[in-house]
């Protein structure tokens, strides 16, 4: 489908007659958010929706969309808080921007942020263990990112 045109006022390319969108997200960040981690990527990772500094600070940018806690986890303010940083980190893994050796640290960060956000300690640990068991498999599947849809179809 070749429906791309140029918006001459800014020079940006855009679709006309169709929109391309992704579904499945529950939340969208309204302000930039940062959290410290023990991840040390060796160089700045700078993506349009997140960044990870060489000293491990994760910035998730305004507009980032994510689906909250996965599997059978129930979302509450603590898990929503932890999941935005975890999901951005897992996206960095999927995109090969961050080495897979940091997956366990992302999972530990999720658990710590759940604790910080007031999630029951036992529940936070259960989430961590679920991530250790299934997070790598789930994150390696292409369906982990929602497919692009076209409307009208």
Rosetta blueprint (number, residue, H / E / L):
1 X L
2 X L
3 X L
4 X E
5 X E
6 X E
7 X E
8 X L
9 X L
10 X L
11 X L
12 X E
13 X E
14 X E
15 X E
16 X L
17 X L
18 X L
19 X E
20 X E
21 X E
22 X E
23 X L
24 X L
25 X L
26 X L
27 X E
28 X E
29 X L
30 X L
31 X L
32 X L
33 X E
34 X E
35 X E
36 X L
37 X L
38 X L
39 X L
40 X L
41 X L
42 X L
43 X L
44 X L
45 X E
46 X E
47 X E
48 X L
49 X L
50 X E
51 X E
52 X E
53 X L
54 X L
55 X L
56 X L
57 X L
58 X E
59 X E
60 X E
61 X L
62 X L
63 X L
64 X L
65 X E
66 X E
67 X L
68 X L
69 X L
70 X L
71 X L
72 X L
73 X L
74 X L
75 X L
76 X L
77 X H
78 X H
79 X H
80 X H
81 X H
82 X H
83 X H
84 X H
85 X H
86 X H
87 X H
88 X H
89 X H
90 X H
91 X H
92 X H
93 X H
94 X H
95 X L
96 X L
97 X L
98 X L
99 X L
100 X H
101 X H
102 X H
103 X H
104 X H
105 X H
106 X H
107 X H
108 X H
109 X H
110 X H
111 X H
112 X H
113 X H
114 X H
115 X H
116 X H
117 X L
118 X L
119 X L
120 X L
121 X H
122 X H
123 X H
124 X H
125 X H
126 X H
127 X H
128 X H
129 X H
130 X H
131 X H
132 X H
133 X H
134 X H
135 X H
136 X H
137 X H
138 X H
139 X H
140 X H
141 X L
142 X H
143 X H
144 X H
145 X L
146 X L
147 X L
148 X E
149 X E
150 X E
151 X E
152 X L
153 X L
